[in-house]
Amino acid sequence: MSMMQDMLKPPAGLGFDFTTPPGEPALVRADGVTWRVFANPVTMFIGGVAAVLLEMAEPSVRSGVWEHSSFRTDPGTRLRRTGFIAMITVYGARSRAAEVIAHVVGIHDRVRGTTPDGTPYRANDPRLLDWVQATATFGFTQAYHRFARPLTPVEQDAAFAEGQVAARLYGATGAPRSRAEWDRLLAETAPRLEPSEILGEFLAIMNGAPILPRWARGMQRLLVRAAVDMVPEPVRSLPQLRGEGLRFGESLVVTALARAAMLAVRPDSPVAQSRRRVGGG
């Protein structure tokens, strides 16, 4: 399971010390649901892939991600970088996390273009930011709920509420504050969600990219299938995802992996460092 814990390490050029400044709280409360959810590398991987699938079904987000990121050329580094910035947002000291978010917002401000049908988009459009924030919270929380430990309705609501401070810093001022608000946003966005060959290309990249060691590629493909399996409708029925979910009995294997990951938190992990910073041991 240490190879999955390695997914939480910073990529080259993105060092970050979660232990400083001593005593400073994070943007997300340390005793909340989100700190537990983000500590599990197995469900983080599953939830991250599920979130990207939902984002890629939205044409403006899809164009921005596919045209302005390195998913196609270096998916491993891109995935680690995105995941590590999410860790900073959740566990990093409030002042330092805000600086990182401001830097990301500045980069995104230069991301703009048009979709294949000629619709203009910009990455910092609040409507798109709300969707990206919502899909991330849903993906990580639902993966944990399904494969690691069931979350009560109250805990699921709390996961959305706990992300509000960071969401506003990113510019996602209308991000869902509860599971019910996520359900409403999904229903409102559903008419714009559409099939794309890029969805199939993304799945192929995630299945074959050297993200985990070669001997663990079977597990990598299993976790990608788990992500497809938990994606909600109408996206799960899109042609590129149809038949790509879990096979008979595989849900039990994924659950075993996710629960094992809960028992193996390393002392150098973001959550362990952050607990030391805030005085939680």
CYANA upper distance limits for C-alpha pairs under 8 A (distance plus 0.5 A):
  1 MET  CA      5 GLN  CA      7.11
  1 MET  CA    260 ALA  CA      8.22
  1 MET  CA    261 ALA  CA      7.02
  1 MET  CA    264 ALA  CA      8.00
  2 SER  CA      6 ASP  CA      6.68
  2 SER  CA    264 ALA  CA      8.47
  3 MET  CA      7 MET  CA      7.44
  3 MET  CA    212 LEU  CA      7.56
  3 MET  CA    213 PRO  CA      8.37
  4 MET  CA      8 LEU  CA      8.06
  4 MET  CA     41 PRO  CA      6.24
  4 MET  CA     42 VAL  CA      7.04
  4 MET  CA    212 LEU  CA      8.31
  5 GLN  CA      9 LYS  CA      7.92
  5 GLN  CA     41 PRO  CA      6.43
  5 GLN  CA    265 VAL  CA      8.30
  5 GLN  CA    266 ARG  CA      8.12
  5 GLN  CA    269 SER  CA      8.17
  7 MET  CA     41 PRO  CA      7.46
  7 MET  CA     80 ARG  CA      6.87
  8 LEU  CA     41 PRO  CA      7.43
  8 LEU  CA     80 ARG  CA      7.71
  8 LEU  CA     83 GLY  CA      7.75
  8 LEU  CA     84 PHE  CA      6.85
  8 LEU  CA     87 MET  CA      8.49
  8 LEU  CA    269 SER  CA      7.49
  8 LEU  CA    270 PRO  CA      8.03
  9 LYS  CA     80 ARG  CA      8.20
  9 LYS  CA     84 PHE  CA      7.65
  9 LYS  CA    269 SER  CA      7.99
 10 PRO  CA     14 LEU  CA      6.21
 10 PRO  CA     15 GLY  CA      6.44
 10 PRO  CA     16 PHE  CA      8.02
 10 PRO  CA     80 ARG  CA      7.50
 10 PRO  CA     81 ARG  CA      7.46
 10 PRO  CA     84 PHE  CA      6.42
 11 PRO  CA     15 GLY  CA      8.10
 11 PRO  CA     77 THR  CA      6.98
 11 PRO  CA     80 ARG  CA      6.60
 11 PRO  CA     81 ARG  CA      6.40
 11 PRO  CA     84 PHE  CA      8.28
 14 LEU  CA     81 ARG  CA      8.22
 16 PHE  CA     88 ILE  CA      8.47
 17 ASP  CA    273 GLN  CA      8.47
 18 PHE  CA     88 ILE  CA      8.31
 18 PHE  CA     91 TYR  CA      7.51
 18 PHE  CA     92 GLY  CA      5.89
 18 PHE  CA     93 ALA  CA      7.38
 18 PHE  CA    270 PRO  CA      6.69
 18 PHE  CA    273 GLN  CA      5.95
 18 PHE  CA    274 SER  CA      5.74
 18 PHE  CA    277 ARG  CA      7.63
 19 THR  CA    273 GLN  CA      5.73
 19 THR  CA    274 SER  CA      5.99
 19 THR  CA    275 ARG  CA      8.50
 19 THR  CA    276 ARG  CA      6.86
 19 THR  CA    277 ARG  CA      5.05
 20 THR  CA     24 GLU  CA      8.00
 20 THR  CA     93 ALA  CA      7.36
 20 THR  CA    277 ARG  CA      6.66
 21 PRO  CA     93 ALA  CA      7.28
 21 PRO  CA    277 ARG  CA      7.57
 22 PRO  CA    277 ARG  CA      5.36
 22 PRO  CA    278 VAL  CA      7.08
 23 GLY  CA    277 ARG  CA      5.86
 23 GLY  CA    278 VAL  CA      4.95
 23 GLY  CA    279 GLY  CA      7.02
 24 GLU  CA     93 ALA  CA      6.08
 24 GLU  CA     94 ARG  CA      7.35
 24 GLU  CA    277 ARG  CA      7.49
 24 GLU  CA    278 VAL  CA      6.65
 25 PRO  CA     29 ARG  CA      7.87
 25 PRO  CA     30 ALA  CA      8.19
 25 PRO  CA     93 ALA  CA      6.07
 25 PRO  CA     94 ARG  CA      6.44
 25 PRO  CA    278 VAL  CA      6.63
 26 ALA  CA     30 ALA  CA      7.77
 26 ALA  CA     89 THR  CA      8.42
 26 ALA  CA     90 VAL  CA      7.13
 26 ALA  CA     91 TYR  CA      6.14
 26 ALA  CA     92 GLY  CA      6.02
 26 ALA  CA     93 ALA  CA      5.06
 26 ALA  CA     94 ARG  CA      4.95
 26 ALA  CA     97 ALA  CA      8.24
 27 LEU  CA     89 THR  CA      7.35
 27 LEU  CA     90 VAL  CA      6.79
 27 LEU  CA     91 TYR  CA      7.96
 27 LEU  CA     92 GLY  CA      8.04
 27 LEU  CA     93 ALA  CA      7.70
 27 LEU  CA     94 ARG  CA      5.55
 27 LEU  CA     97 ALA  CA      7.99
 27 LEU  CA    165 VAL  CA      6.95
 27 LEU  CA    166 ALA  CA      6.98
 28 VAL  CA     32 GLY  CA      7.97
 28 VAL  CA     34 THR  CA      7.90
 28 VAL  CA     35 TRP  CA      8.20
 28 VAL  CA     89 THR  CA      8.42
 28 VAL  CA     90 VAL  CA      6.01
 28 VAL  CA     91 TYR  CA      7.59
 28 VAL  CA    162 GLU  CA      6.36
 28 VAL  CA    163 GLY  CA      7.22
 28 VAL  CA    165 VAL  CA      8.20
 29 ARG  CA     35 TRP  CA      8.23
 29 ARG  CA    162 GLU  CA      7.76
 30 ALA  CA     35 TRP  CA      6.65
 30 ALA  CA     91 TYR  CA      8.49
 30 ALA  CA    275 ARG  CA      8.23
 31 ASP  CA     35 TRP  CA      7.60
 32 GLY  CA     36 ARG  CA      7.85
 32 GLY  CA    158 ALA  CA      8.11
 32 GLY  CA    159 ALA  CA      8.21
 32 GLY  CA    162 GLU  CA      7.99
 33 VAL  CA     37 VAL  CA      6.83
 33 VAL  CA    155 GLU  CA      6.89
 33 VAL  CA    158 ALA  CA      7.25
 33 VAL  CA    159 ALA  CA      6.23
 34 THR  CA     38 PHE  CA      6.52
 34 THR  CA     90 VAL  CA      7.93
 34 THR  CA    141 THR  CA      8.43
 34 THR  CA    159 ALA  CA      6.15
 34 THR  CA    162 GLU  CA      7.62
 35 TRP  CA     39 ALA  CA      6.87
 35 TRP  CA     90 VAL  CA      7.53
 35 TRP  CA     91 TYR  CA      7.82
 35 TRP  CA    271 VAL  CA      7.61
 36 ARG  CA     40 ASN  CA      7.81
 37 VAL  CA     43 THR  CA      8.36
 37 VAL  CA     44 MET  CA      8.18
 37 VAL  CA    140 PHE  CA      7.43
 37 VAL  CA    141 THR  CA      6.98
 37 VAL  CA    144 TYR  CA      6.63
 38 PHE  CA     44 MET  CA      6.90
 38 PHE  CA     87 MET  CA      7.70
 38 PHE  CA     90 VAL  CA      8.39
 38 PHE  CA    140 PHE  CA      7.97
 39 ALA  CA    262 MET  CA      8.08
 39 ALA  CA    265 VAL  CA      7.92
 39 ALA  CA    270 PRO  CA      8.40
 39 ALA  CA    271 VAL  CA      6.68
 40 ASN  CA     44 MET  CA      6.59
 40 ASN  CA    144 TYR  CA      8.30
 40 ASN  CA    258 ALA  CA      7.59
 40 ASN  CA    261 ALA  CA      6.45
 40 ASN  CA    262 MET  CA      6.46
 41 PRO  CA     45 PHE  CA      6.61
 41 PRO  CA    258 ALA  CA      8.42
 41 PRO  CA    261 ALA  CA      7.37
 42 VAL  CA     46 ILE  CA      6.94
 42 VAL  CA    223 LEU  CA      8.36
 42 VAL  CA    257 LEU  CA      7.50
 42 VAL  CA    258 ALA  CA      5.84
 42 VAL  CA    261 ALA  CA      7.17
 43 THR  CA     47 GLY  CA      6.26
 43 THR  CA    140 PHE  CA      7.09
 43 THR  CA    143 ALA  CA      5.71
 43 THR  CA    144 TYR  CA      5.87
 43 THR  CA    147 PHE  CA      7.59
 43 THR  CA    148 ALA  CA      7.73
 43 THR  CA    258 ALA  CA      6.75
 44 MET  CA     48 GLY  CA      6.31
 44 MET  CA    140 PHE  CA      6.12
 44 MET  CA    143 ALA  CA      7.86
 44 MET  CA    144 TYR  CA      8.25
 45 PHE  CA     49 VAL  CA      6.82
 45 PHE  CA    223 LEU  CA      7.91
 46 ILE  CA     50 ALA  CA      6.77
 46 ILE  CA    139 GLY  CA      8.16
 46 ILE  CA    140 PHE  CA      8.00
 46 ILE  CA    143 ALA  CA      6.77
 46 ILE  CA    223 LEU  CA      6.23
 46 ILE  CA    224 VAL  CA      6.89
 46 ILE  CA    226 ALA  CA      6.94
 46 ILE  CA    227 ALA  CA      5.37
 47 GLY  CA     51 ALA  CA      6.55
 47 GLY  CA    136 ALA  CA      7.83
 47 GLY  CA    138 PHE  CA      8.28
 47 GLY  CA    139 GLY  CA      4.57
 47 GLY  CA    140 PHE  CA      4.72
 47 GLY  CA    141 THR  CA      7.84
 47 GLY  CA    142 GLN  CA      7.63
 47 GLY  CA    143 ALA  CA      5.71
 47 GLY  CA    144 TYR  CA      8.39
 47 GLY  CA    227 ALA  CA      6.81
 48 GLY  CA     52 VAL  CA      6.81
 48 GLY  CA     83 GLY  CA      8.29
 48 GLY  CA    136 ALA  CA      7.21
 48 GLY  CA    139 GLY  CA      6.68
 48 GLY  CA    140 PHE  CA      6.94
 49 VAL  CA     53 LEU  CA      6.77
 49 VAL  CA    139 GLY  CA      8.40
 49 VAL  CA    224 VAL  CA      7.30
 49 VAL  CA    227 ALA  CA      6.38
 49 VAL  CA    228 VAL  CA      8.50
 50 ALA  CA     54 LEU  CA      6.89
 50 ALA  CA    139 GLY  CA      6.15
 50 ALA  CA    227 ALA  CA      5.23
 50 ALA  CA    228 VAL  CA      6.70
 50 ALA  CA    230 MET  CA      7.68
 50 ALA  CA    231 VAL  CA      6.36
 51 ALA  CA     55 GLU  CA      6.68
 51 ALA  CA    132 VAL  CA      8.30
 51 ALA  CA    135 THR  CA      5.44
 51 ALA  CA    136 ALA  CA      5.65
 51 ALA  CA    138 PHE  CA      7.90
 51 ALA  CA    139 GLY  CA      5.57
 51 ALA  CA    140 PHE  CA      8.37
 52 VAL  CA     56 MET  CA      6.39
 52 VAL  CA    135 THR  CA      8.28
 52 VAL  CA    136 ALA  CA      8.47
 53 LEU  CA     57 ALA  CA      6.88
 53 LEU  CA    199 LEU  CA      7.35
 53 LEU  CA    228 VAL  CA      8.36
 53 LEU  CA    231 VAL  CA      8.24
 53 LEU  CA    235 VAL  CA      8.49
 54 LEU  CA     58 GLU  CA      7.62
 54 LEU  CA    135 THR  CA      7.07
 54 LEU  CA    231 VAL  CA      7.78
 54 LEU  CA    235 VAL  CA      7.27
 55 GLU  CA     61 VAL  CA      6.49
 55 GLU  CA     62 ARG  CA      6.91
 55 GLU  CA    131 TRP  CA      7.86
 55 GLU  CA    132 VAL  CA      6.84
 55 GLU  CA    135 THR  CA      7.51
 56 MET  CA     61 VAL  CA      6.77
 56 MET  CA     62 ARG  CA      4.83
 56 MET  CA     65 VAL  CA      8.35
 56 MET  CA    198 ILE  CA      8.18
 56 MET  CA    199 LEU  CA      7.02
 57 ALA  CA     61 VAL  CA      8.48
 57 ALA  CA     62 ARG  CA      7.16
 57 ALA  CA    193 LEU  CA      5.45
 57 ALA  CA    194 GLU  CA      5.83
 57 ALA  CA    195 PRO  CA      6.89
 57 ALA  CA    196 SER  CA      7.75
 57 ALA  CA    199 LEU  CA      7.87
 57 ALA  CA    235 VAL  CA      7.46
 58 GLU  CA     62 ARG  CA      6.41
 58 GLU  CA    192 ARG  CA      6.76
 58 GLU  CA    193 LEU  CA      5.42
 58 GLU  CA    194 GLU  CA      7.15
 59 PRO  CA     63 SER  CA      6.64
 59 PRO  CA    115 THR  CA      7.22
 59 PRO  CA    192 ARG  CA      8.02
 59 PRO  CA    193 LEU  CA      7.68
 59 PRO  CA    194 GLU  CA      7.83
 60 SER  CA     64 GLY  CA      6.80
 60 SER  CA    114 THR  CA      8.22
 60 SER  CA    115 THR  CA      6.57
 60 SER  CA    119 THR  CA      8.27
 60 SER  CA    120 PRO  CA      8.38
 60 SER  CA    121 TYR  CA      6.36
 60 SER  CA    128 LEU  CA      8.20
 61 VAL  CA     65 VAL  CA      6.62
 61 VAL  CA    123 ALA  CA      7.93
 61 VAL  CA    128 LEU  CA      7.12
 62 ARG  CA     66 TRP  CA      6.42
 63 SER  CA     67 GLU  CA      6.24
 63 SER  CA    113 GLY  CA      8.50
 63 SER  CA    114 THR  CA      8.03
 63 SER  CA    115 THR  CA      6.31
 64 GLY  CA     68 HIS  CA      6.21
 64 GLY  CA     69 SER  CA      8.34
 64 GLY  CA    111 VAL  CA      7.32
 64 GLY  CA    112 ARG  CA      7.37
 64 GLY  CA    113 GLY  CA      7.91
 64 GLY  CA    121 TYR  CA      8.21
 64 GLY  CA    122 ARG  CA      8.08
 64 GLY  CA    123 ALA  CA      7.11
 65 VAL  CA     69 SER  CA      6.04
 65 VAL  CA     71 PHE  CA      8.38
 66 TRP  CA     70 SER  CA      8.32
 66 TRP  CA     71 PHE  CA      7.50
 66 TRP  CA     72 ARG  CA      8.06
 68 HIS  CA    111 VAL  CA      7.31
 69 SER  CA     78 ARG  CA      8.18
 70 SER  CA     74 ASP  CA      5.92
 70 SER  CA     75 PRO  CA      6.89
 70 SER  CA     78 ARG  CA      6.60
 71 PHE  CA     75 PRO  CA      4.83
 71 PHE  CA     76 GLY  CA      8.44
 71 PHE  CA     78 ARG  CA      6.45
 71 PHE  CA     79 LEU  CA      8.23
 72 ARG  CA    202 PHE  CA      8.31
 72 ARG  CA    205 ILE  CA      7.77
 74 ASP  CA     78 ARG  CA      6.76
 75 PRO  CA     79 LEU  CA      6.37
 75 PRO  CA    205 ILE  CA      7.90
 75 PRO  CA    206 MET  CA      8.01
 75 PRO  CA    209 ALA  CA      7.31
 75 PRO  CA    211 ILE  CA      8.24
 76 GLY  CA     80 ARG  CA      6.68
 76 GLY  CA    209 ALA  CA      7.39
 76 GLY  CA    210 PRO  CA      7.18
 76 GLY  CA    211 ILE  CA      5.51
 77 THR  CA     81 ARG  CA      6.46
 78 ARG  CA     82 THR  CA      6.65
 79 LEU  CA     83 GLY  CA      6.52
 80 ARG  CA     84 PHE  CA      6.40
 81 ARG  CA     85 ILE  CA      6.70
 82 THR  CA     86 ALA  CA      6.85
 83 GLY  CA     87 MET  CA      6.85
 84 PHE  CA     88 ILE  CA      6.81
 85 ILE  CA     89 THR  CA      6.72
 85 ILE  CA    100 VAL  CA      8.28
 86 ALA  CA     90 VAL  CA      6.86
 87 MET  CA     91 TYR  CA      6.26
 87 MET  CA     92 GLY  CA      7.70
 87 MET  CA    270 PRO  CA      7.41
 88 ILE  CA     92 GLY  CA      5.02
 88 ILE  CA     97 ALA  CA      6.28
 88 ILE  CA    100 VAL  CA      8.38
 89 THR  CA     97 ALA  CA      5.94
 89 THR  CA     98 ALA  CA      8.28
 89 THR  CA    101 ILE  CA      7.96
 89 THR  CA    166 ALA  CA      7.21
 91 TYR  CA    270 PRO  CA      7.11
 91 TYR  CA    271 VAL  CA      6.87
 91 TYR  CA    274 SER  CA      6.47
 92 GLY  CA     96 ARG  CA      7.04
 92 GLY  CA     97 ALA  CA      5.85
 92 GLY  CA    274 SER  CA      7.42
 93 ALA  CA     97 ALA  CA      6.44
 93 ALA  CA    274 SER  CA      8.47
 94 ARG  CA     98 ALA  CA      6.66
 95 SER  CA     99 GLU  CA      7.02
 96 ARG  CA    100 VAL  CA      6.97
 97 ALA  CA    101 ILE  CA      6.70
 98 ALA  CA    102 ALA  CA      6.63
 98 ALA  CA    166 ALA  CA      8.43
 98 ALA  CA    169 LEU  CA      7.75
 99 GLU  CA    103 HIS  CA      6.83
100 VAL  CA    104 VAL  CA      6.87
101 ILE  CA    105 VAL  CA      6.64
101 ILE  CA    169 LEU  CA      7.39
101 ILE  CA    170 TYR  CA      6.91
102 ALA  CA    106 GLY  CA      6.72
102 ALA  CA    169 LEU  CA      7.94
102 ALA  CA    170 TYR  CA      7.91
103 HIS  CA    107 ILE  CA      6.94
104 VAL  CA    108 HIS  CA      6.67
105 VAL  CA    109 ASP  CA      6.60
105 VAL  CA    124 ASN  CA      7.84
105 VAL  CA    170 TYR  CA      6.74
106 GLY  CA    110 ARG  CA      7.73
107 ILE  CA    111 VAL  CA      7.70
108 HIS  CA    123 ALA  CA      6.08
108 HIS  CA    124 ASN  CA      6.68
109 ASP  CA    122 ARG  CA      7.91
109 ASP  CA    123 ALA  CA      7.03
109 ASP  CA    124 ASN  CA      6.38
110 ARG  CA    123 ALA  CA      8.41
111 VAL  CA    122 ARG  CA      6.38
111 VAL  CA    123 ALA  CA      5.98
111 VAL  CA    124 ASN  CA      8.44
112 ARG  CA    120 PRO  CA      8.05
112 ARG  CA    121 TYR  CA      6.03
112 ARG  CA    122 ARG  CA      4.56
112 ARG  CA    123 ALA  CA      6.57
113 GLY  CA    120 PRO  CA      6.21
113 GLY  CA    121 TYR  CA      6.01
113 GLY  CA    122 ARG  CA      7.02
114 THR  CA    118 GLY  CA      5.81
114 THR  CA    119 THR  CA      5.63
114 THR  CA    120 PRO  CA      4.63
114 THR  CA    121 TYR  CA      6.16
115 THR  CA    119 THR  CA      5.68
115 THR  CA    120 PRO  CA      6.89
115 THR  CA    121 TYR  CA      7.74
121 TYR  CA    125 ASP  CA      7.96
123 ALA  CA    128 LEU  CA      7.39
123 ALA  CA    129 LEU  CA      7.77
124 ASN  CA    128 LEU  CA      7.69
124 ASN  CA    129 LEU  CA      6.85
124 ASN  CA    171 GLY  CA      7.59
125 ASP  CA    129 LEU  CA      6.69
126 PRO  CA    130 ASP  CA      6.46
126 PRO  CA    171 GLY  CA      6.58
126 PRO  CA    172 ALA  CA      5.88
126 PRO  CA    173 THR  CA      7.28
126 PRO  CA    174 GLY  CA      7.97
127 ARG  CA    131 TRP  CA      7.02
127 ARG  CA    172 ALA  CA      7.99
127 ARG  CA    174 GLY  CA      8.19
128 LEU  CA    132 VAL  CA      6.74
129 LEU  CA    133 GLN  CA      6.52
129 LEU  CA    170 TYR  CA      8.07
129 LEU  CA    171 GLY  CA      7.20
129 LEU  CA    172 ALA  CA      5.42
129 LEU  CA    175 ALA  CA      8.35
130 ASP  CA    134 ALA  CA      6.48
130 ASP  CA    172 ALA  CA      5.19
130 ASP  CA    173 THR  CA      7.47
130 ASP  CA    174 GLY  CA      6.25
130 ASP  CA    175 ALA  CA      5.04
130 ASP  CA    176 PRO  CA      8.13
131 TRP  CA    135 THR  CA      6.53
131 TRP  CA    175 ALA  CA      7.69
131 TRP  CA    185 LEU  CA      8.41
132 VAL  CA    136 ALA  CA      6.71
133 GLN  CA    137 THR  CA      6.84
133 GLN  CA    167 ALA  CA      7.18
133 GLN  CA    172 ALA  CA      7.42
133 GLN  CA    175 ALA  CA      6.89
134 ALA  CA    138 PHE  CA      6.56
134 ALA  CA    160 PHE  CA      8.45
134 ALA  CA    175 ALA  CA      6.48
134 ALA  CA    176 PRO  CA      6.74
134 ALA  CA    182 TRP  CA      7.16
135 THR  CA    139 GLY  CA      6.31
136 ALA  CA    140 PHE  CA      6.63
137 THR  CA    141 THR  CA      6.42
137 THR  CA    159 ALA  CA      7.69
137 THR  CA    160 PHE  CA      6.87
137 THR  CA    163 GLY  CA      8.33
138 PHE  CA    142 GLN  CA      6.14
138 PHE  CA    160 PHE  CA      8.49
138 PHE  CA    182 TRP  CA      8.23
139 GLY  CA    143 ALA  CA      6.50
140 PHE  CA    144 TYR  CA      6.81
141 THR  CA    145 HIS  CA      6.54
141 THR  CA    156 GLN  CA      7.60
141 THR  CA    159 ALA  CA      7.58
142 GLN  CA    146 ARG  CA      6.45
142 GLN  CA    230 MET  CA      8.18
143 ALA  CA    147 PHE  CA      6.39
143 ALA  CA    148 ALA  CA      7.99
143 ALA  CA    227 ALA  CA      8.23
143 ALA  CA    230 MET  CA      7.88
144 TYR  CA    148 ALA  CA      5.38
144 TYR  CA    149 ARG  CA      6.62
144 TYR  CA    150 PRO  CA      7.80
144 TYR  CA    258 ALA  CA      8.44
145 HIS  CA    149 ARG  CA      5.72
145 HIS  CA    150 PRO  CA      4.78
145 HIS  CA    151 LEU  CA      5.74
146 ARG  CA    150 PRO  CA      6.65
146 ARG  CA    255 THR  CA      8.39
147 PHE  CA    251 SER  CA      8.27
147 PHE  CA    254 VAL  CA      7.05
147 PHE  CA    255 THR  CA      4.98
147 PHE  CA    256 ALA  CA      8.45
147 PHE  CA    258 ALA  CA      6.51
147 PHE  CA    259 ARG  CA      7.96
148 ALA  CA    255 THR  CA      6.51
148 ALA  CA    258 ALA  CA      5.56
148 ALA  CA    259 ARG  CA      5.58
148 ALA  CA    262 MET  CA      8.20
149 ARG  CA    259 ARG  CA      8.15
151 LEU  CA    155 GLU  CA      6.16
151 LEU  CA    156 GLN  CA      6.62
152 THR  CA    156 GLN  CA      6.73
153 PRO  CA    157 ASP  CA      6.69
153 PRO  CA    179 ARG  CA      8.38
154 VAL  CA    158 ALA  CA      6.66
155 GLU  CA    159 ALA  CA      6.77
156 GLN  CA    160 PHE  CA      7.36
156 GLN  CA    178 SER  CA      7.74
156 GLN  CA    179 ARG  CA      6.80
157 ASP  CA    161 ALA  CA      6.84
157 ASP  CA    177 ARG  CA      7.52
157 ASP  CA    178 SER  CA      4.76
157 ASP  CA    179 ARG  CA      5.73
157 ASP  CA    180 ALA  CA      8.45
158 ALA  CA    162 GLU  CA      6.36
158 ALA  CA    178 SER  CA      7.43
159 ALA  CA    163 GLY  CA      7.23
159 ALA  CA    178 SER  CA      8.17
160 PHE  CA    164 GLN  CA      7.63
160 PHE  CA    176 PRO  CA      6.91
160 PHE  CA    177 ARG  CA      5.43
160 PHE  CA    178 SER  CA      5.66
160 PHE  CA    179 ARG  CA      7.42
161 ALA  CA    176 PRO  CA      8.21
161 ALA  CA    177 ARG  CA      5.12
161 ALA  CA    178 SER  CA      6.66
163 GLY  CA    167 ALA  CA      6.49
164 GLN  CA    168 ARG  CA      6.65
164 GLN  CA    175 ALA  CA      7.83
164 GLN  CA    177 ARG  CA      7.50
165 VAL  CA    169 LEU  CA      7.02
166 ALA  CA    170 TYR  CA      6.85
167 ALA  CA    171 GLY  CA      6.78
167 ALA  CA    172 ALA  CA      5.51
167 ALA  CA    173 THR  CA      7.17
167 ALA  CA    175 ALA  CA      7.36
168 ARG  CA    172 ALA  CA      5.66
168 ARG  CA    173 THR  CA      5.55
176 PRO  CA    181 GLU  CA      5.48
176 PRO  CA    182 TRP  CA      5.79
176 PRO  CA    185 LEU  CA      7.98
177 ARG  CA    181 GLU  CA      6.77
177 ARG  CA    182 TRP  CA      8.15
178 SER  CA    182 TRP  CA      6.91
179 ARG  CA    183 ASP  CA      6.76
180 ALA  CA    184 ARG  CA      6.84
181 GLU  CA    185 LEU  CA      6.67
182 TRP  CA    186 LEU  CA      6.58
183 ASP  CA    187 ALA  CA      6.75
184 ARG  CA    188 GLU  CA      6.67
185 LEU  CA    189 THR  CA      6.51
186 LEU  CA    190 ALA  CA      6.33
187 ALA  CA    191 PRO  CA      8.38
189 THR  CA    193 LEU  CA      7.18
190 ALA  CA    234 PRO  CA      7.18
193 LEU  CA    234 PRO  CA      8.15
193 LEU  CA    235 VAL  CA      7.60
194 GLU  CA    235 VAL  CA      8.13
194 GLU  CA    238 LEU  CA      7.91
195 PRO  CA    199 LEU  CA      7.81
195 PRO  CA    238 LEU  CA      6.11
195 PRO  CA    239 PRO  CA      7.18
195 PRO  CA    240 GLN  CA      7.52
196 SER  CA    200 GLY  CA      7.88
196 SER  CA    240 GLN  CA      7.88
197 GLU  CA    201 GLU  CA      6.79
197 GLU  CA    240 GLN  CA      7.52
198 ILE  CA    202 PHE  CA      6.44
199 LEU  CA    203 LEU  CA      6.81
199 LEU  CA    240 GLN  CA      6.64
199 LEU  CA    241 LEU  CA      8.19
200 GLY  CA    204 ALA  CA      6.74
200 GLY  CA    240 GLN  CA      5.55
200 GLY  CA    241 LEU  CA      7.72
201 GLU  CA    205 ILE  CA      6.70
202 PHE  CA    206 MET  CA      6.69
203 LEU  CA    207 ASN  CA      6.62
203 LEU  CA    224 VAL  CA      8.14
204 ALA  CA    208 GLY  CA      6.67
205 ILE  CA    209 ALA  CA      5.95
206 MET  CA    221 ARG  CA      8.12
206 MET  CA    224 VAL  CA      7.52
207 ASN  CA    217 ARG  CA      8.11
207 ASN  CA    220 GLN  CA      7.09
207 ASN  CA    221 ARG  CA      5.50
207 ASN  CA    224 VAL  CA      7.28
208 GLY  CA    217 ARG  CA      8.00
208 GLY  CA    221 ARG  CA      8.36
210 PRO  CA    214 ARG  CA      7.46
210 PRO  CA    217 ARG  CA      8.40
211 ILE  CA    220 GLN  CA      8.34
212 LEU  CA    216 ALA  CA      6.44
212 LEU  CA    217 ARG  CA      6.72
212 LEU  CA    220 GLN  CA      7.14
213 PRO  CA    217 ARG  CA      7.09
216 ALA  CA    220 GLN  CA      6.88
217 ARG  CA    221 ARG  CA      6.69
218 GLY  CA    222 LEU  CA      6.73
219 MET  CA    223 LEU  CA      6.73
220 GLN  CA    224 VAL  CA      6.86
221 ARG  CA    225 ARG  CA      6.76
222 LEU  CA    226 ALA  CA      6.80
222 LEU  CA    246 LEU  CA      7.90
222 LEU  CA    250 GLU  CA      8.23
222 LEU  CA    254 VAL  CA      8.14
223 LEU  CA    227 ALA  CA      6.82
223 LEU  CA    254 VAL  CA      7.61
224 VAL  CA    228 VAL  CA      6.95
225 ARG  CA    229 ASP  CA      6.61
225 ARG  CA    244 GLU  CA      6.43
225 ARG  CA    245 GLY  CA      5.05
225 ARG  CA    246 LEU  CA      5.71
226 ALA  CA    230 MET  CA      6.98
226 ALA  CA    245 GLY  CA      6.62
226 ALA  CA    246 LEU  CA      6.14
226 ALA  CA    251 SER  CA      7.92
226 ALA  CA    254 VAL  CA      7.96
227 ALA  CA    231 VAL  CA      6.99
227 ALA  CA    245 GLY  CA      8.03
228 VAL  CA    236 ARG  CA      7.24
228 VAL  CA    241 LEU  CA      7.27
228 VAL  CA    244 GLU  CA      6.99
228 VAL  CA    245 GLY  CA      5.61
228 VAL  CA    246 LEU  CA      8.29
229 ASP  CA    236 ARG  CA      7.82
229 ASP  CA    244 GLU  CA      8.04
229 ASP  CA    245 GLY  CA      4.87
229 ASP  CA    246 LEU  CA      6.40
230 MET  CA    236 ARG  CA      8.46
231 VAL  CA    235 VAL  CA      7.16
231 VAL  CA    236 ARG  CA      5.97
232 PRO  CA    236 ARG  CA      6.23
233 GLU  CA    237 SER  CA      6.99
234 PRO  CA    238 LEU  CA      7.52
235 VAL  CA    241 LEU  CA      8.27
236 ARG  CA    241 LEU  CA      6.43
236 ARG  CA    242 ARG  CA      7.19
237 SER  CA    241 LEU  CA      6.90
237 SER  CA    242 ARG  CA      5.98
238 LEU  CA    242 ARG  CA      6.59
241 LEU  CA    245 GLY  CA      8.04
246 LEU  CA    250 GLU  CA      6.39
246 LEU  CA    251 SER  CA      7.14
247 ARG  CA    251 SER  CA      8.26
249 GLY  CA    253 VAL  CA      7.66
250 GLU  CA    254 VAL  CA      6.85
251 SER  CA    255 THR  CA      6.62
252 LEU  CA    256 ALA  CA      6.71
253 VAL  CA    257 LEU  CA      6.83
254 VAL  CA    258 ALA  CA      6.65
255 THR  CA    259 ARG  CA      6.58
256 ALA  CA    260 ALA  CA      6.56
257 LEU  CA    261 ALA  CA      6.78
258 ALA  CA    262 MET  CA      7.21
259 ARG  CA    263 LEU  CA      7.60
260 ALA  CA    264 ALA  CA      7.38
261 ALA  CA    265 VAL  CA      7.74
265 VAL  CA    269 SER  CA      7.34
265 VAL  CA    272 ALA  CA      7.93
266 ARG  CA    272 ALA  CA      7.58
267 PRO  CA    272 ALA  CA      5.87
267 PRO  CA    273 GLN  CA      7.36
268 ASP  CA    272 ALA  CA      6.83
268 ASP  CA    273 GLN  CA      6.64
269 SER  CA    273 GLN  CA      6.69
270 PRO  CA    274 SER  CA      6.51
271 VAL  CA    275 ARG  CA      6.61
272 ALA  CA    276 ARG  CA      7.03
272 ALA  CA    281 GLY  CA      8.43
273 GLN  CA    277 ARG  CA      6.93
274 SER  CA    278 VAL  CA      6.81
275 ARG  CA    279 GLY  CA      6.44
275 ARG  CA    280 GLY  CA      5.12
275 ARG  CA    281 GLY  CA      6.16
276 ARG  CA    280 GLY  CA      6.15
276 ARG  CA    281 GLY  CA      5.56
